[in-house]
């Protein structure tokens, strides 16, 4: 015999699916019931409702969705309604797969960063990139302040090419430095500001260096 708590979960799930009359996963139901019943309780309630043929269960890959049996509501889905429902379920499954892929990609990137360098190595690399960025910034300023109007076209083109190359290196190293700094923070007990001060990093903003947009 089901306990009062189990019976309450069954009633809550059944009432919710009746009111919504659309498919939901067990996680959706738990969240939409404002977590009044845990996932285990909701899953048990769904299993019982499926067994009693009050709820239909449909599996798409690894994802299960549940919808109220139309016999309970006294009507049935039309072919178009079933088709639309299947489409919504497929869209949800596609979205879930996309999120899973993004999560796996992020986890793989983090594992690569963590395995490729220790925190100490990252700190050394950050300091090195900071020095290189400062040198690139100085070169950029020299090119920017040059009086190109009195130069031949070939010389002006050469300066523009060099400037573009230097800016490209600056952007790439700035991005790399930022990535390494964020990864180093994973193993750093203090704040980002503490790490920057400890290593002696001078950020572009701190020295007034602004990366041009082009």
C-alpha positions in Angstrom: 0.0 0.0 0.0 1.4 3.4 -1.0 2.3 5.8 1.7 0.7 9.3 2.0 3.8 10.9 0.6 3.8 8.6 -2.4 0.1 9.1 -3.0 0.6 12.8 -2.8 3.3 12.7 -5.5 1.1 10.5 -7.7 -1.8 13.0 -7.4 0.5 16.0 -8.0 2.1 14.5 -11.1 -1.3 13.4 -12.5 -2.9 16.8 -11.9 0.0 18.6 -13.5 0.0 16.4 -16.6 -3.8 16.8 -16.9 -3.6 20.6 -16.7 -0.8 20.9 -19.2 -1.8 18.1 -21.6 1.7 18.1 -23.2 4.8 15.9 -22.9 7.4 16.5 -20.2 10.5 14.7 -19.0 10.9 13.7 -15.4 13.3 16.6 -14.8 10.8 19.1 -16.3 8.1 17.8 -14.0 10.3 18.0 -10.9 11.2 21.7 -11.7 7.7 22.7 -12.7 6.3 21.3 -9.4 8.8 23.6 -7.7 10.7 20.6 -6.3 8.0 19.8 -3.9 8.7 16.2 -4.7 12.1 14.7 -5.4 13.1 13.2 -8.7 12.9 9.7 -7.3 9.4 10.2 -6.0 8.3 11.8 -9.3 9.8 8.9 -11.2 8.0 6.3 -9.0 4.7 8.3 -9.5 5.2 8.3 -13.3 6.0 4.5 -13.3 2.8 3.8 -11.4 0.7 6.1 -13.6 2.1 4.4 -16.7 1.3 1.0 -15.2 -2.2 2.2 -14.5 -2.4 3.4 -18.1 -3.2 7.0 -17.0 0.0 8.3 -18.5 1.8 7.4 -21.7 5.6 7.0 -21.8 7.6 7.6 -25.0 11.3 7.0 -25.4 13.5 9.1 -27.7 17.1 7.9 -27.5 18.0 8.1 -23.9 15.3 10.6 -23.1 11.9 9.6 -21.8 8.9 11.8 -21.9 5.5 11.5 -20.3 2.0 12.7 -21.4 -1.4 12.3 -19.9 -3.4 9.5 -21.5 -6.2 11.0 -23.6 -8.7 8.5 -22.4 -8.4 10.2 -19.0 -9.3 13.5 -20.5 -12.2 12.0 -22.5 -10.8 12.9 -25.9 -8.0 11.8 -28.2 -5.3 13.5 -30.2 -5.8 14.1 -33.8 -3.1 13.0 -36.2 -1.9 16.6 -36.6 -1.7 17.0 -32.8 0.3 13.8 -32.4 2.6 14.9 -35.2 3.1 18.3 -33.6 3.8 16.7 -30.2 6.3 14.3 -31.7 8.0 17.3 -33.4 8.2 19.2 -30.0 9.7 16.1 -28.4 12.3 15.7 -31.2 13.2 19.4 -30.9 13.7 19.0 -27.2 15.9 16.0 -27.7 18.0 17.8 -30.3 18.4 20.7 -27.9 19.5 18.4 -25.1 22.1 16.7 -27.4 23.4 20.1 -28.4 23.9 21.1 -24.7 25.5 17.7 -24.0 28.0 18.3 -26.8 28.8 21.8 -25.6 29.4 20.5 -22.1 31.6 17.7 -23.3 33.6 20.1 -25.4 34.1 22.5 -22.5 35.1 19.7 -20.2 37.6 18.4 -22.8 39.1 21.9 -23.2 39.5 22.3 -19.5 41.1 18.8 -19.1 43.5 19.8 -21.9 44.5 23.0 -20.2 44.9 21.4 -16.8 47.0 18.5 -18.2 49.2 20.6 -20.4 50.5 23.0 -17.8 50.8 23.2 -14.0 49.7 26.3 -12.2 53.3 27.4 -11.8 54.0 26.9 -15.5 50.9 28.9 -16.3 52.1 31.8 -14.1 55.4 31.8 -15.8 53.7 31.8 -19.2 51.5 34.7 -18.2 54.5 36.8 -17.2 56.2 36.0 -20.5 53.2 36.9 -22.6 52.8 40.1 -20.6 56.4 41.1 -21.5 55.8 40.2 -25.1 52.6 42.2 -25.2 54.4 45.2 -23.8 57.0 44.9 -26.5 54.4 44.6 -29.2 52.5 47.6 -27.8 55.7 49.7 -28.0 56.3 48.6 -31.6 52.7 49.4 -32.5 53.0 52.9 -31.0 56.1 53.6 -33.0 54.4 52.6 -36.2 51.3 54.6 -35.3 53.3 57.8 -34.6 55.3 57.5 -37.8 54.7 60.3 -40.4 53.6 58.1 -43.2 52.5 61.0 -45.4 56.1 61.7 -46.5 56.9 58.1 -47.3 56.7 56.3 -50.6 53.6 54.1 -51.2 55.7 50.9 -50.9 57.0 52.1 -47.5 53.5 53.0 -46.3 52.2 49.5 -47.4 55.1 47.9 -45.6 54.2 49.8 -42.4 50.6 48.9 -42.7 51.5 45.2 -43.2 53.8 45.2 -40.2 51.2 47.0 -38.1 48.5 44.4 -39.1 51.0 41.6 -38.2 51.8 43.1 -34.9 48.2 43.7 -34.0 47.4 40.1 -34.9 50.2 38.8 -32.7 48.9 41.1 -29.9 45.4 39.8 -30.2 46.5 36.2 -30.3 48.8 36.6 -27.3 46.2 38.6 -25.3 43.7 35.8 -25.9 46.2 33.1 -24.9 47.2 35.0 -21.8 43.6 35.5 -20.8 42.9 31.7 -21.2 46.0 30.8 -19.2 45.1 33.2 -16.5 41.6 31.8 -16.2 42.9 28.3 -16.1 45.5 29.2 -13.5 42.7 30.6 -11.3 41.3 27.0 -11.1 44.2 26.0 -8.9 44.8 29.4 -7.2 43.4 29.8 -3.6 43.1 33.6 -3.8 41.3 36.0 -6.0 42.1 37.0 -9.6 43.5 40.4 -8.3 45.8 38.5 -5.8 47.1 36.3 -8.6 47.9 39.2 -10.8 49.7 41.0 -8.0 51.6 37.9 -6.9 52.9 37.2 -10.5 53.5 40.9 -11.2 51.3 41.0 -14.3 50.6 44.3 -16.0 47.4 44.1 -17.9 47.0 46.2 -21.0 44.4 48.4 -19.2 46.7 49.1 -16.3 49.4 50.6 -18.6 46.9 52.4 -20.8 47.4 50.1 -23.8 44.3 49.8 -25.8 44.1 47.1 -28.6 42.8 48.9 -31.7 39.8 47.3 -33.5 41.7 47.3 -36.8 
